[in-house]
Amino acid sequence: MYAIADIKRWRDFKFGMFIHYGLYSLLGEGEWVMFNKPMDKDEYALLTQRFTAERFDGPALAKLAKEAGMRYMVLTTRHHDGFCLFDSKCSIDDYTVMRTPAKRDLVREYADACRTEGLGVGFYYSPMDWRCEGFFFPQMYHRSALRMRAQCHGQVRELMENYGKIDVLWYDGGEDYWLAHGKHLNNGSEENFRQNPLIPGFWGEEELNDMARTLQPGIVINNRLGARKCGDYDTPERVIGAFNTHRPWETCDALAESWGWQPNTQLRSLQNVVHLLTDVITGDGNLLLNVSPMPDGSIEPAHAQRLREVGAWLEKYGEAVYGTRGGPVKNDWTVGGAVWKENAVYFHIKSPECTAVRLPLPGKEAFGGDVLCLTGEKAPAWRYEGGMLKITLPQNRNEIETIVKITLPERVDTIFEGFDPESFDAYCK
């Protein structure tokens, strides 16, 4: 399905910036405002007359992502409302940023800026379109549904052909069971629509993904299209993915409370973001953290400052984050967990109640390595007996979390070959 080197590069990124920006940003009621309010599509379309994006700054956003320690970005090129932030010739009724006072292809500016900063370029794209009767009633308004489908295929081609090297294609709302918003129209029985979609294969996911891979060799594609079987990785939303070292995954969550900008929303603390990242990477996933530009396209100063604080933390401790894999033991969200790369294991310990950690070393009679705290504490005491390395953590601990680095004499994957992480989760005592 994909080249190993490409998905490895994506997994090595670990931390990325999600950006939700569009017409909905002008209203400050979230990206689903058109559907939730609800609003007549023609009334909603009047927002194009005051979409100026005068402070949307692709280079500044990319620089902020880099300052935050992020390695890739994903921008909403088009959300469920059908409005495009790019110059699309396939858009129904020419519903694009080029027909607004902004008159700028924001996607192009963003993509160029990502590459300038050395960041992976990701495009979010929603195939559905709330303006089309055929989305809600695809059998009754079949021509409308087919027109919407053709728009999707044409726009994905435009995004893959016209914007240089693209690293990530991030679909949303393209799962089979989403068609007709079935989960809303069947007495809330989402599971029934998951198992019995109205028109299986409606979007033609294999054709779309084959096209994307042909035009963008090595691109990594998520699983939110069709039957969720064609993607390279899973995308748990606002929940931390379960420990899984076999199937690539990415948790998407938000720095504030909403995806699309809303005023006066609660901002995550530095510790909260670090702990979220810890829970994700120790489970062997990536974290895609959303920021919400304000109506003019700029980022709230407090949000930008928080991201820079995260970047300062990663500047100190990034060796225990980037390029790592979850394990070799199963994580515990109440305590922390471990990651590894090459011949080093890093324990990220969140809980001050955890006073010691244990690491089994299968088949090893002696330790022959080194133990230290990356986060500034004095070197911890340790002993090795019965194939178990036991480390006593210092009493004065880092206020964010303690990171213990264990250097082993061989590569971690060699030592733990055949070891089942699920068999050992009592690493904290």
Disulfide bonds with the S-S distance in Angstrom:
Cys354-Cys428 1.98
